[in-house]
Amino acid sequence: MNLYFIRHGIAADPLDYSQDGDRPLTSKGQEKTIQVAQKIRQLDIHFAHLFTSPLVRARQTAQILQEQGLTSQLEVLTALAPAGNLQDLLHRLAASSYQSDDCLALVGHQPDLGDWAEKLVWGEVRDKLILKKAGIIGVNFSETAIAEGQGQLFLLTSPKWLSSDDHCSRLIKR
């Protein structure tokens, strides 16, 4: 099973909003997210299920991914909000019936997504994986059970790298 961690696109300035959760994607953030989604679709990646943080910028990112045909299953999950809980997320995923060849996507926030990917790969947070806005981390699990320390990192990319045809043509879909 492949689990894709996708950070939301570029969002409005926090100083312009009284509530952080209300910040939408900027027009540049929407544009870059669409480009990333189109590249994912060109690579023939489809998400069996996409989970998103309830914050506006993450939901908008998830909606763009859905509109680009990357998933038909979209679900808001509070565990993906900033300072969310990895164990809550793992319990939710364990309660679902996914196949070993499924791809799942999580749209959320940094540093949580980077930290969680590290815990799933190395069993601990090492503060090494930095996920850019609209960037992607891919972690593979040989079984359908997703557990800490059991994943294999197979992708860490920025939206800039994804938008380059030269780089992306060499991307290997696992």
Stockholm file with secondary structure:
# STOCKHOLM 1.0

chainA/1-174         MNLYFIRHGIAADPLDYSQDGDRPLTSKGQEKTIQVAQKIRQLDIHFAHLFTSPLVRARQTAQILQEQGLTSQLEVLTALAPAGNLQDLLHRLAASSYQSDDCLALVGHQPDLGDWAEKLVWGEVRDKLILKKAGIIGVNFSETAIAEGQGQLFLLTSPKWLSSDDHCSRLIKR
#=GR chainA/1-174 SS CEEEEEECCCBCCGGGCSSGGGCCBCHHHHHHHHHHHHHHHHTTCCCSEEEECSSHHHHHHHHHHHHTTSCSCEEECGGGSTTCCHHHHHHHHHTSCCCTTCEEEEEECTTHHHHHHHHHHHSSCCSCCCCCTTCEEEEECSSSCCCTTCCEEEEEECHHHHTCHHHHTTCCCC
#=GC SS_cons         CEEEEEECCCBCCGGGCSSGGGCCBCHHHHHHHHHHHHHHHHTTCCCSEEEECSSHHHHHHHHHHHHTTSCSCEEECGGGSTTCCHHHHHHHHHTSCCCTTCEEEEEECTTHHHHHHHHHHHSSCCSCCCCCTTCEEEEECSSSCCCTTCCEEEEEECHHHHTCHHHHTTCCCC
//
